[in-house]
Amino acid sequence: MKQQTSQAPLALAQLTTQKIVILGAGLTGLSCVRYLKENGLTCSVNDSRDNAVNVEFFQQKFPKASLTLGGWDKALIASADILLVSPGIDTSIADIADQINENCIVAGDIELYCQNSSTPILAVTGSNGKSTVVSLLAFIGKKLGKSVELGGNIGVPVLEQSKKTLDCLVLELSSFQLETLQSMNAIAATVLNVSDDHLDRHKTLENYIAIKQSIYKQCKTAVINRDDANTHVTDTTKNIISFGIGLASEGHFGLEVIAGKSQLMFGSTPLIAVDELPIAGLHNALNCLAVLALGYSAGWPIKEMLAHLVEFEGLAHRCQLVSKYKNVQWINDSKATNVGATFAAIEGLAAIMSADNNLYVIAGGDGKGADFSSLQSVIAKYVTGVYTLGKDGDAVALLAKKAQTTSHKVSTIQEAVNAIDKILKPGDIVLLSPACASIDMFKNFAERGNVFVNAINKISSDNEAQSSREVY
């Protein structure tokens, strides 16, 4: 993707004579239009969808901006001095890429924000755990009495935060957003982990890794995962703080077993026991270490961060404990839309599960071209049964077969829940962690997670009703 350069900055004062075209009329695109309008600038908006936005609403709100829907306007794109691209739009497709003139600046809303704001930033990317880390980081910051907001790939579009005076902006950044970002000057940034994801757009894992690691060029301190070489920094001059499963050297974060209990550590100093954390699983212990490392980079006192960390309640659809029906942990991890997320969830929960209990996993959906093979080892080691559904459910079932683990093909999540309910014993874990996107069967991962929760509530209420009738 062609990116804007420092020779052609996006400072608002220099945009008055530029022809600005916004690609995408969703939340991000409209936030760009609104931001430009508030700063006395106008633009043209183009979206390939027929119904991307209510035309009457748009014309009322932005009377000086033009709007083209129903296809990519090649002449408009070719005429642009600046293209502000929404992250969901792939500018490498021929209808867009072939039209961009050689002097055109291609950027995103976050690049526009960063070139026109001096707000301190903590930035987070990675294949999995981003939303948990940024939400916990913002939660702790606010508890410390700081003016902190979320932006980027979570919460409101980042330009909506431009009028606020903040102590810190916590940014969740997807690979799509990083493609058009190069001017961020964050206090600290992290790549939490890297696994196959979005290869339908990025083509190769190597390209995906390079996009993720571009965040390190835009921060003062790099927070890396010692256990994932794909997150490591090659720039030896960069200030680095690490986190990981093993022992940590002074100034870094790790895990250590002390008196039979796994503890979060800062160097040789114990911080808190893993079983006291508000979010379950080894992978979430690592997320907490990343949060502490980022906060420490910003000068937040570790002792005060720990006092508020335990108050965090976690996020919906992200390894969320939704029920203890039948003394079983029913866990909604619908946000696990890639292989790495499901791997982390299985491994993380297995680390806290008794040896005589069972783990049942519901998986499948649209795999987006990912390689599922890395799941074979954790399925073989920890999973009692896999219930598969959706477009790539058969691929997951084949993997379970190779892992010599029982698999069952189902048509719906309700069918899976009903089947698992018949074989459970107290202490077992049922995990919805699809390793796939939801778009083949659901509007989004949230709807998929809600279907899972509703299915549990239904069998629970049906069971209670049956028990009442038997007593009667």
ChimeraX attribute file (.defattr): number of C-alpha atoms within 10 A of each C-alpha:
attribute: neighborCount
match mode: 1-to-1
recipient: residues
	/A:1	11
	/A:2	17
	/A:3	15
	/A:4	22
	/A:5	15
	/A:6	10
	/A:7	7
	/A:8	13
	/A:9	17
	/A:10	21
	/A:11	14
	/A:12	14
	/A:13	12
	/A:14	10
	/A:15	18
	/A:16	13
	/A:17	9
	/A:18	14
	/A:19	17
	/A:20	25
	/A:21	26
	/A:22	27
	/A:23	28
	/A:24	25
	/A:25	26
	/A:26	13
	/A:27	12
	/A:28	27
	/A:29	23
	/A:30	20
	/A:31	18
	/A:32	28
	/A:33	25
	/A:34	18
	/A:35	20
	/A:36	17
	/A:37	17
	/A:38	10
	/A:39	12
	/A:40	12
	/A:41	20
	/A:42	23
	/A:43	22
	/A:44	19
	/A:45	25
	/A:46	24
	/A:47	22
	/A:48	16
	/A:49	14
	/A:50	11
	/A:51	11
	/A:52	14
	/A:53	17
	/A:54	10
	/A:55	13
	/A:56	10
	/A:57	10
	/A:58	16
	/A:59	13
	/A:60	9
	/A:61	13
	/A:62	17
	/A:63	13
	/A:64	13
	/A:65	16
	/A:66	14
	/A:67	19
	/A:68	18
	/A:69	18
	/A:70	12
	/A:71	12
	/A:72	17
	/A:73	18
	/A:74	15
	/A:75	10
	/A:76	17
	/A:77	26
	/A:78	18
	/A:79	16
	/A:80	23
	/A:81	19
	/A:82	24
	/A:83	25
	/A:84	26
	/A:85	24
	/A:86	25
	/A:87	23
	/A:88	12
	/A:89	15
	/A:90	16
	/A:91	18
	/A:92	13
	/A:93	10
	/A:94	9
	/A:95	14
	/A:96	17
	/A:97	16
	/A:98	13
	/A:99	16
	/A:100	23
	/A:101	15
	/A:102	9
	/A:103	13
	/A:104	21
	/A:105	24
	/A:106	24
	/A:107	27
	/A:108	26
	/A:109	24
	/A:110	28
	/A:111	22
	/A:112	23
	/A:113	22
	/A:114	23
	/A:115	16
	/A:116	15
	/A:117	13
	/A:118	14
	/A:119	17
	/A:120	19
	/A:121	24
	/A:122	25
	/A:123	29
	/A:124	28
	/A:125	27
	/A:126	21
	/A:127	24
	/A:128	26
	/A:129	21
	/A:130	24
	/A:131	23
	/A:132	20
	/A:133	26
	/A:134	28
	/A:135	22
	/A:136	23
	/A:137	26
	/A:138	23
	/A:139	20
	/A:140	26
	/A:141	21
	/A:142	16
	/A:143	17
	/A:144	16
	/A:145	9
	/A:146	14
	/A:147	15
	/A:148	22
	/A:149	24
	/A:150	24
	/A:151	20
	/A:152	21
	/A:153	21
	/A:154	17
	/A:155	14
	/A:156	15
	/A:157	20
	/A:158	25
	/A:159	21
	/A:160	16
	/A:161	16
	/A:162	16
	/A:163	9
	/A:164	12
	/A:165	12
	/A:166	16
	/A:167	15
	/A:168	21
	/A:169	24
	/A:170	25
	/A:171	27
	/A:172	24
	/A:173	24
	/A:174	19
	/A:175	24
	/A:176	21
	/A:177	23
	/A:178	20
	/A:179	22
	/A:180	25
	/A:181	24
	/A:182	20
	/A:183	20
	/A:184	22
	/A:185	21
	/A:186	26
	/A:187	20
	/A:188	27
	/A:189	31
	/A:190	30
	/A:191	29
	/A:192	27
	/A:193	24
	/A:194	22
	/A:195	21
	/A:196	21
	/A:197	27
	/A:198	19
	/A:199	16
	/A:200	11
	/A:201	15
	/A:202	17
	/A:203	12
	/A:204	13
	/A:205	15
	/A:206	13
	/A:207	12
	/A:208	22
	/A:209	21
	/A:210	14
	/A:211	19
	/A:212	28
	/A:213	25
	/A:214	17
	/A:215	27
	/A:216	27
	/A:217	18
	/A:218	19
	/A:219	22
	/A:220	16
	/A:221	22
	/A:222	30
	/A:223	29
	/A:224	25
	/A:225	26
	/A:226	20
	/A:227	15
	/A:228	14
	/A:229	11
	/A:230	19
	/A:231	23
	/A:232	21
	/A:233	19
	/A:234	9
	/A:235	11
	/A:236	7
	/A:237	7
	/A:238	14
	/A:239	13
	/A:240	21
	/A:241	22
	/A:242	22
	/A:243	30
	/A:244	22
	/A:245	19
	/A:246	14
	/A:247	18
	/A:248	21
	/A:249	14
	/A:250	12
	/A:251	14
	/A:252	19
	/A:253	30
	/A:254	27
	/A:255	27
	/A:256	21
	/A:257	15
	/A:258	10
	/A:259	7
	/A:260	7
	/A:261	12
	/A:262	17
	/A:263	21
	/A:264	29
	/A:265	26
	/A:266	22
	/A:267	17
	/A:268	17
	/A:269	14
	/A:270	17
	/A:271	17
	/A:272	18
	/A:273	17
	/A:274	23
	/A:275	15
	/A:276	11
	/A:277	19
	/A:278	16
	/A:279	24
	/A:280	20
	/A:281	23
	/A:282	23
	/A:283	23
	/A:284	23
	/A:285	25
	/A:286	24
	/A:287	24
	/A:288	25
	/A:289	25
	/A:290	29
	/A:291	26
	/A:292	27
	/A:293	28
	/A:294	27
	/A:295	21
	/A:296	16
	/A:297	20
	/A:298	17
	/A:299	10
	/A:300	16
	/A:301	13
	/A:302	14
	/A:303	11
	/A:304	12
	/A:305	20
	/A:306	16
	/A:307	13
	/A:308	16
	/A:309	23
	/A:310	14
	/A:311	14
	/A:312	15
	/A:313	12
	/A:314	19
	/A:315	16
	/A:316	17
	/A:317	24
	/A:318	24
	/A:319	30
	/A:320	22
	/A:321	20
	/A:322	17
	/A:323	17
	/A:324	16
	/A:325	16
	/A:326	14
	/A:327	13
	/A:328	18
	/A:329	19
	/A:330	24
	/A:331	25
	/A:332	27
	/A:333	29
	/A:334	32
	/A:335	29
	/A:336	28
	/A:337	25
	/A:338	26
	/A:339	25
	/A:340	20
	/A:341	29
	/A:342	27
	/A:343	22
	/A:344	21
	/A:345	25
	/A:346	25
	/A:347	19
	/A:348	19
	/A:349	20
	/A:350	21
	/A:351	15
	/A:352	13
	/A:353	16
	/A:354	10
	/A:355	9
	/A:356	7
	/A:357	16
	/A:358	21
	/A:359	21
	/A:360	25
	/A:361	25
	/A:362	29
	/A:363	27
	/A:364	29
	/A:365	24
	/A:366	21
	/A:367	27
	/A:368	19
	/A:369	15
	/A:370	17
	/A:371	15
	/A:372	20
	/A:373	15
	/A:374	14
	/A:375	20
	/A:376	19
	/A:377	15
	/A:378	16
	/A:379	26
	/A:380	18
	/A:381	14
	/A:382	20
	/A:383	21
	/A:384	18
	/A:385	21
	/A:386	26
	/A:387	28
	/A:388	28
	/A:389	26
	/A:390	23
	/A:391	18
	/A:392	22
	/A:393	25
	/A:394	17
	/A:395	18
	/A:396	28
	/A:397	22
	/A:398	17
	/A:399	22
	/A:400	26
	/A:401	16
	/A:402	15
	/A:403	18
	/A:404	15
	/A:405	19
	/A:406	17
	/A:407	21
	/A:408	16
	/A:409	19
	/A:410	17
	/A:411	12
	/A:412	16
	/A:413	24
	/A:414	18
	/A:415	15
	/A:416	24
	/A:417	23
	/A:418	14
	/A:419	14
	/A:420	17
	/A:421	17
	/A:422	8
	/A:423	8
	/A:424	18
	/A:425	13
	/A:426	13
	/A:427	16
	/A:428	22
	/A:429	23
	/A:430	22
	/A:431	26
	/A:432	32
	/A:433	29
	/A:434	33
	/A:435	31
	/A:436	31
	/A:437	24
	/A:438	25
	/A:439	15
	/A:440	15
	/A:441	16
	/A:442	14
	/A:443	10
	/A:444	14
	/A:445	21
	/A:446	18
	/A:447	15
	/A:448	24
	/A:449	25
	/A:450	15
	/A:451	17
	/A:452	27
	/A:453	22
	/A:454	14
	/A:455	19
	/A:456	22
	/A:457	15
	/A:458	15
	/A:459	16
	/A:460	17
	/A:461	13
	/A:462	12
	/A:463	13
	/A:464	12
	/A:465	12
	/A:466	12
	/A:467	11
	/A:468	10
	/A:469	9
	/A:470	8
	/A:471	7
	/A:472	6
